[in-house]
Amino acid sequence: MTASVTVDTSDVTRGLRKLAANTATNTDTAARRAAGQVAAALRSNTPKRTGRLASTVSVVPVGKGGWGVSYGGGLSYARPVAARTRNVSRAIAGKPDQYYRAVHTATAGEISRL
């Protein structure tokens, strides 16, 4: 005797697709927000004798769906200023943890909606 069972997984598949899409959107939003916060902190921590170095700070797309912060714009004194003032290290302090928590919270929220 043989028996067959058919299981409809369409709801699960649809839910996982929605979870993946929303998680990607939330991750992108969190990454862009974190990069913006780092850029703002970096601008405010950069000495402004002429303002030229601070004006090079910007949020830039990196790879597929990532965001980063550009600093220095080819100015020869950008690295020595960063070493002397620690403006870069102060700007990124705590941001990876903050980004992780934002993504974790958003993902948990999406999972709870399934």
C-alpha positions in Angstrom: 0.0 0.0 0.0 1.3 3.4 -0.9 0.2 6.8 0.2 1.1 10.3 -0.8 0.9 13.5 1.1 0.8 16.9 -0.6 1.9 19.8 1.4 1.2 23.3 0.3 4.3 25.4 1.0 3.2 28.5 -1.0 2.5 30.5 2.2 5.9 29.7 3.6 7.6 30.5 0.3 5.7 33.8 0.0 6.5 34.7 3.6 10.2 34.0 3.1 10.4 36.1 -0.1 8.7 39.0 1.7 11.1 38.6 4.7 14.1 38.6 2.4 12.9 41.7 0.5 12.0 43.7 3.6 15.2 42.7 5.4 17.2 43.9 2.4 15.4 47.2 2.4 15.7 47.6 6.2 19.4 46.7 6.0 20.0 49.3 3.3 18.2 51.9 5.3 20.2 51.1 8.4 23.5 51.2 6.5 22.7 54.5 4.9 21.6 56.0 8.2 24.8 54.7 10.0 27.0 56.1 7.2 25.2 59.5 7.5 25.8 59.6 11.2 29.4 58.7 10.8 29.8 61.4 8.1 28.1 64.0 10.3 30.3 63.1 13.3 33.4 63.1 11.1 32.6 66.6 9.7 32.1 68.0 13.2 35.3 66.4 14.5 37.4 67.6 11.6 39.4 70.8 12.2 38.1 73.6 10.0 41.0 76.0 9.3 39.8 76.4 5.8 36.9 73.9 5.7 38.3 72.2 2.7 39.0 68.8 4.4 35.6 68.8 6.2 33.9 69.4 2.8 35.3 66.2 1.4 33.3 64.0 3.8 30.4 62.4 2.1 28.2 59.3 2.1 28.9 57.1 -0.9 27.5 53.8 -2.2 29.8 50.9 -1.8 29.4 47.6 -3.7 25.9 46.2 -4.0 23.6 47.8 -1.5 26.3 49.1 0.8 27.1 52.5 2.1 30.3 54.1 3.2 31.9 57.4 4.1 34.5 59.1 1.8 37.1 61.3 3.5 40.0 63.2 2.3 39.2 63.6 -1.4 42.9 63.2 -2.3 44.1 66.0 0.0 47.7 65.2 1.1 47.0 66.4 4.7 43.9 64.2 5.3 45.8 61.3 6.8 48.1 63.3 9.1 45.0 65.3 10.3 43.2 62.0 11.0 46.2 60.6 12.9 46.7 63.7 14.9 43.1 64.5 15.8 41.7 60.9 15.8 38.6 62.4 14.1 38.0 59.2 12.0 38.2 56.8 15.0 36.0 59.1 17.1 33.4 59.3 14.3 33.1 55.5 13.9 33.1 54.7 17.6 30.1 52.5 18.5 28.6 52.7 15.0 29.0 49.0 14.1 27.1 48.0 17.2 24.5 50.6 16.6 24.1 49.3 13.0 23.9 45.7 14.1 21.2 46.5 16.7 19.1 48.4 14.1 19.3 45.5 11.6 18.6 43.0 14.3 15.5 44.9 15.5 14.2 45.4 12.0 14.7 41.8 11.1 13.0 40.6 14.3 10.1 42.9 13.5 9.7 41.4 10.1 9.9 37.9 11.5 7.2 38.7 14.0 4.9 39.9 11.2 5.1 36.5 9.4 
